[in-house]
Amino acid sequence: MTDSQWWQPHRHTDRRPALLARNRIQRAIRLWLDDHGFTEVDPAALAISPGNETHLHGFATSMIGNDGIGRDMYLHTSPEFAMKKLLAAGEQRIAAFSHVWRNRERGALHHPEFTMLEWYRVGQDYTALMEDCSDFLRLAAEAAGADTLRFRDAVCDPFAAPDRISVADAFTAHAGIDLLATISDDGAVDRDGLARQMRSADISFAPGESWSDLFSRVLSERIEPHLGHGRATILDRYPVPEAALARRAADDPRVSERFELYACGVELANGFGELTDPVEQRRRFRADMEERARIYGDPYPLDEDFLSALPLVPDASGIALGFDRLVMLATSAPSIEAVMWAPVPDPA
C-alpha cells in the first residue's frame, strides 16, 4: 500500500535509516565499478521506443520541436538501447544508475519509476556478470550492516555463492515438465505439448493462452517460489522464445545466454550474452510487437537507430539490476517504496 504522506516528519524519521543505507550501498557499488574499470554513463531518459518486449508498458509523451509540431516519444523502460549504442561507439566497460519508468506496475516489488543499475562488459562471457552479482549482494549487505538479505519471511545469505540452475532443469525439478521437448531447434514451440504437461502437473490455464503465457504461468507458480532461499539462485539458459535481446547458446539452439538472479524469492537482475545480429533482433521485436498488438492494442515503434548501431556492437555481456529491490532486501524493508527517498504519488 502506498504511503502517500511519507513526507510527514515522524514518517521520515522512521524511513531515514533505510534511505541512508541506500546511499551507502550505492556508494559502495560505485567504488567497486570504478575499481573494476567501469565508466559511469548517463543515458537520456527520452527515447523513440520505450522498449520492445511484449509486456513492458511505457509512459508516452510528446516532444515539441522548434516548428511547434509534437512528435511521440517515451520515457525509457531501460537504458539498454542507449548503452548499446555507446558500445557501438567504442566504449568497453560501462555502467549507469538510471531512473526508468514502467506503466501498469505498482506494488511491494514494483513502482512506476525506479532505479536500475545496468552494466556491460565487452569481450567477456555472460558468466562474468554472475560473479558481479555475487559481489553486489555482498557489498549491499556490508554497506547496510546486515548479515542476511530478507523479504518478509524469506532469508538469503549474501555471502554464500549463488546456486545455478537452468530453466529446463528447474521446470523438471519443480513442475515435472520437460520444457525443451516443446521447443524445436529453429525456435518453434509446441504450445499444445506444454499444455498437456501442465494438465498432468495440475497447473491450470486459460484456453487462449500462448506458449509464452503458459511458460510464464509455470515460472511464477511453480519455479520462482523456490528460488533464492538460503542463498541466491541464478536461473540460467532461458528458452529462445524468451531470449529477448540475448543470443542463442552455442551448444543448444533451443536456449539462450540469458539468466535471472533471485534472492529471497525476489527477481533482482536480468543478464544477457548480447545478441548483435540486427536481422534476428528485428524479427524478435516484430514478433513481440505483433503479440503486444494482439493483447494490448498498442505496439511500440522500433528504434531504427538502435538496429542500425547493432552491427557495430562487439561481443559483449550486459545486465540490469533493480537497485531499489537490492536495497529493500539489504535493509529488510517491506517494500521498495520504503527505500525510495520520494516515492511517486498515487493519483488514485
matplotlib code that plots the C-alpha trace (Angstrom):
import matplotlib.pyplot as plt

x = [0.0, 1.3, 2.4, 1.0, 2.3, 5.9, 6.9, 5.4, 8.4, 7.6, 7.4, 10.6, 12.4, 11.3, 12.3, 15.6, 17.9, 17.0, 17.5, 20.9, 21.7, 20.6, 23.2, 25.9, 25.1, 25.1, 28.4, 30.0, 28.8, 30.1, 33.5, 33.5, 32.7, 35.5, 37.9, 37.0, 37.5, 33.9, 33.0, 29.8, 27.5, 24.2, 21.8, 18.9, 15.5, 13.5, 13.5, 11.9, 10.8, 10.3, 11.5, 10.0, 9.1, 5.5, 4.5, 6.6, 4.4, 5.9, 5.0, 4.2, 4.9, 5.3, 8.5, 7.6, 10.2, 11.0, 8.4, 5.7, 4.9, 4.8, 6.4, 5.7, 8.4, 8.6, 10.3, 12.6, 11.9, 15.6, 18.7, 19.7, 19.3, 21.3, 24.0, 24.5, 24.9, 27.7, 29.3, 28.9, 30.7, 33.7, 33.1, 34.3, 33.0, 30.2, 27.6, 24.7, 22.3, 19.3, 15.8, 13.4, 9.6, 7.2, 3.4, 0.9, 3.3, 2.8, 3.1, 5.5, 8.1, 7.0, 6.9, 6.2, 9.5, 12.5, 16.3, 18.0, 21.7, 22.8, 26.4, 28.2, 31.4, 32.8, 34.7, 33.6, 31.2, 27.9, 29.1, 31.3, 28.1, 27.1, 30.3, 29.5, 26.0, 27.5, 29.9, 27.0, 24.9, 27.8, 28.5, 24.9, 24.8, 28.0, 27.0, 23.7, 25.3, 23.2, 24.1, 21.3, 19.0, 15.4, 11.9, 9.0, 9.7, 12.3, 16.0, 19.2, 22.9, 24.5, 28.0, 27.3, 28.0, 24.7, 23.2, 23.0, 20.3, 19.0, 15.4, 14.8, 16.2, 14.1, 10.9, 11.8, 12.6, 9.7, 6.9, 7.8, 7.7, 10.1, 10.3, 12.9, 10.6, 8.3, 10.9, 12.4, 15.9, 14.6, 12.8, 9.3, 7.2, 4.7, 2.0, -0.3, 2.5, 3.3, -0.4, -0.7, 2.2, 0.7, -2.6, -0.6, 1.1, -2.3, -1.4, -4.5, -4.5, -6.9, -7.7, -6.4, -3.0, 0.0, 3.2, 4.8, 1.8, 2.0, 5.7, 5.2, 2.5, 4.6, 7.6, 5.6, 3.5, 6.0, 9.5, 10.0, 8.7, 11.7, 14.4, 16.8, 16.1, 19.1, 21.4, 20.8, 19.8, 20.9, 18.2, 20.2, 19.7, 16.2, 14.5, 15.0, 11.3, 12.0, 15.5, 14.6, 17.9, 20.1, 22.0, 21.4, 23.6, 26.4, 25.7, 21.9, 19.9, 16.8, 18.2, 19.9, 22.6, 20.1, 19.9, 18.0, 19.2, 16.9, 17.2, 14.5, 12.2, 12.6, 13.9, 16.8, 18.6, 18.3, 21.6, 22.4, 25.1, 24.2, 22.5, 24.2, 22.5, 20.2, 18.1, 17.4, 16.8, 14.3, 12.5, 12.1, 11.0, 8.3, 7.1, 6.8, 5.1, 2.6, 1.8, 1.6, -0.9, -3.0, -3.1, -3.0, -3.7, -0.8, 2.5, 5.5, 7.7, 11.1, 14.2, 15.8, 18.8, 19.5, 19.1, 21.5, 24.0, 23.7, 26.2, 28.9, 28.4, 31.2, 30.8, 29.6, 27.5, 25.1, 22.8, 20.1, 19.6, 16.7, 18.6, 15.7, 14.9, 18.5, 18.3, 15.0, 16.4, 19.6, 17.5, 14.7, 12.2, 8.6, 8.5, 10.6, 8.8, 10.3, 13.7, 12.9, 13.7, 10.5, 8.0, 5.8, 2.4, -0.6, -3.3, -6.0]
y = [0.0, 3.4, 5.7, 8.9, 11.0, 9.8, 13.5, 13.8, 14.4, 11.4, 9.1, 10.5, 9.8, 6.2, 5.9, 7.7, 4.8, 2.7, 5.7, 6.4, 2.7, 3.1, 5.9, 3.7, 0.8, 3.0, 4.5, 1.0, -0.2, 2.9, 2.4, -1.2, -0.2, 2.3, -0.1, -2.6, -0.2, 0.8, 4.2, 5.5, 7.0, 8.9, 7.9, 10.2, 9.0, 10.2, 7.6, 6.8, 3.5, 2.6, -1.0, -3.8, -6.6, -7.7, -7.0, -3.8, -0.7, 2.7, 6.2, 8.2, 11.9, 14.4, 16.3, 19.6, 20.9, 24.5, 24.1, 23.7, 20.1, 17.4, 14.0, 10.9, 10.0, 7.7, 7.5, 4.5, 1.3, 0.6, 2.4, -0.7, 0.7, 3.9, 2.0, -0.5, 2.5, 3.5, 0.1, 0.6, 3.9, 2.2, 2.1, -1.2, -1.3, 1.0, 1.3, 3.5, 4.2, 5.2, 6.2, 4.1, 4.2, 1.3, 1.7, -0.7, -1.7, -0.8, -2.9, -4.2, -5.1, -2.7, 1.1, 3.3, 5.0, 3.2, 3.0, 0.4, -0.4, -1.5, -2.5, -4.0, -5.9, -6.0, -9.2, -11.1, -14.1, -13.5, -15.7, -12.8, -10.9, -13.7, -13.1, -9.4, -10.1, -12.1, -9.2, -6.8, -8.9, -9.0, -5.2, -4.3, -6.4, -5.0, -1.4, -1.9, -3.6, -6.8, -10.5, -11.6, -10.4, -10.6, -10.1, -11.0, -14.5, -15.3, -15.0, -15.3, -15.4, -12.7, -14.1, -17.5, -18.3, -18.4, -21.7, -22.0, -24.0, -24.0, -23.1, -26.5, -28.3, -26.1, -27.0, -30.7, -30.4, -28.2, -28.9, -32.2, -30.6, -31.4, -27.8, -28.4, -31.1, -28.3, -26.2, -27.0, -26.2, -23.4, -21.9, -23.0, -24.1, -26.8, -24.9, -27.9, -30.1, -27.8, -27.5, -31.3, -31.4, -28.7, -30.6, -33.6, -31.4, -29.9, -26.4, -24.5, -22.1, -20.4, -21.8, -18.8, -18.5, -18.8, -20.9, -17.8, -17.3, -20.9, -20.7, -17.6, -19.3, -22.3, -20.0, -17.8, -20.6, -23.5, -22.2, -18.7, -19.7, -22.0, -19.5, -17.6, -19.1, -19.7, -18.5, -16.6, -18.5, -17.9, -19.2, -19.7, -20.6, -19.2, -20.8, -19.0, -17.8, -15.9, -14.7, -11.1, -9.4, -12.4, -14.6, -18.3, -20.7, -22.2, -25.8, -25.8, -23.6, -24.1, -22.0, -18.6, -16.9, -15.3, -15.6, -14.0, -13.5, -14.3, -13.7, -14.3, -15.3, -11.9, -11.4, -8.9, -8.9, -10.0, -10.7, -11.5, -12.6, -9.8, -10.5, -8.4, -9.7, -6.9, -9.2, -11.6, -8.7, -7.1, -10.4, -10.8, -7.1, -7.5, -10.8, -9.2, -6.1, -8.3, -10.1, -6.8, -5.5, -8.7, -8.4, -4.7, -3.0, -0.5, -1.8, 0.5, 1.7, 0.1, 2.1, 2.1, 3.9, 1.1, -1.5, 0.4, 0.5, -3.1, -4.5, -2.3, -3.7, -6.1, -9.4, -8.3, -9.2, -6.9, -6.9, -4.8, -5.0, -3.5, -1.3, -0.5, -4.2, -4.8, -2.1, -3.4, -6.9, -5.5, -3.4, -5.9, -3.3, -4.3, -2.7, -0.8, 2.4, 2.2, 2.7, 5.4, 9.0, 10.4, 7.8, 8.7, 10.0, 7.6, 9.6, 7.0]
z = [0.0, -0.9, 1.9, 0.5, 3.4, 3.6, 3.9, 7.4, 9.8, 12.0, 9.0, 7.5, 10.8, 10.6, 6.9, 7.1, 8.3, 5.3, 3.0, 4.4, 3.9, 0.3, -0.2, 1.4, -0.9, -4.0, -2.9, -2.3, -5.8, -7.5, -5.8, -7.0, -10.5, -10.5, -9.1, -11.9, -14.7, -15.5, -16.9, -15.5, -18.2, -18.0, -20.8, -21.8, -20.5, -23.5, -26.3, -29.7, -28.2, -24.6, -25.4, -27.5, -25.1, -25.2, -21.6, -20.8, -20.7, -21.4, -20.4, -23.6, -24.0, -26.9, -27.8, -29.4, -31.8, -32.8, -35.6, -32.9, -34.0, -31.4, -32.0, -30.0, -27.5, -24.5, -21.1, -21.4, -19.5, -19.5, -20.7, -22.7, -26.3, -25.5, -23.7, -26.5, -28.9, -26.6, -27.1, -30.8, -30.4, -28.8, -25.1, -23.5, -19.9, -18.9, -16.1, -15.3, -12.4, -14.3, -13.4, -15.6, -16.0, -16.4, -16.5, -15.0, -12.3, -8.6, -5.5, -2.9, -5.6, -8.4, -8.7, -11.8, -11.5, -10.1, -10.3, -12.4, -12.3, -15.7, -16.8, -19.8, -20.4, -23.9, -24.8, -21.7, -21.3, -19.6, -16.7, -15.6, -14.8, -12.4, -10.4, -10.4, -9.0, -6.2, -5.3, -5.3, -2.9, -0.5, -0.9, -0.3, 2.9, 4.2, 3.5, 5.2, 8.2, 7.6, 8.0, 5.7, 3.0, 3.9, 2.3, 4.6, 5.9, 3.3, 4.0, 1.9, 2.8, 0.7, 1.4, 0.0, -3.6, -5.6, -6.8, -10.6, -12.3, -15.9, -16.6, -18.1, -15.0, -12.8, -14.8, -14.4, -10.7, -9.5, -12.0, -13.6, -17.1, -19.9, -21.3, -24.0, -25.6, -26.5, -28.4, -31.8, -32.9, -35.0, -32.0, -33.0, -29.9, -29.2, -27.3, -27.0, -25.8, -23.0, -22.2, -21.9, -19.5, -17.4, -17.1, -15.9, -13.3, -12.2, -13.3, -14.6, -17.6, -19.9, -23.4, -25.3, -23.6, -25.8, -25.2, -23.6, -21.4, -20.3, -19.7, -17.5, -15.6, -14.7, -13.9, -11.5, -9.8, -9.6, -10.1, -8.6, -5.1, -4.8, -5.8, -3.7, -0.3, 1.9, -0.8, -4.1, -7.3, -10.8, -13.2, -16.4, -20.1, -20.8, -23.8, -27.1, -27.3, -24.0, -25.0, -25.5, -26.5, -25.7, -28.2, -28.6, -26.6, -28.7, -27.6, -27.9, -30.3, -28.1, -25.3, -24.9, -22.9, -20.5, -16.8, -13.9, -10.3, -7.4, -3.7, -1.1, -3.9, -5.5, -9.0, -8.8, -12.2, -15.8, -17.7, -21.3, -23.6, -26.0, -29.4, -32.1, -35.2, -36.4, -38.6, -35.8, -33.4, -35.8, -36.2, -32.4, -32.0, -34.7, -33.2, -29.8, -31.1, -33.0, -29.8, -27.9, -30.5, -30.1, -26.3, -25.6, -29.0, -28.7, -30.2, -29.9, -32.7, -33.3, -32.6, -36.0, -34.8, -32.3, -35.0, -37.3, -34.5, -33.6, -36.2, -34.6, -31.1, -30.3, -28.4, -25.0, -22.0, -20.2, -17.2, -15.5, -11.7, -9.8, -7.4, -5.1, -4.7, -3.7, -1.1, 0.1, 0.8, 2.4, 4.8, 5.4, 4.2, 3.5, 0.0, -2.5, -1.6, 1.9, 0.4, -2.1, -1.0, -2.6, -4.0, -6.9, -5.7, -6.3, -8.1, -7.1]

ax = plt.figure().add_subplot(projection="3d")
ax.plot(x, y, z, "-o")
ax.set_aspect("equal")
plt.show()
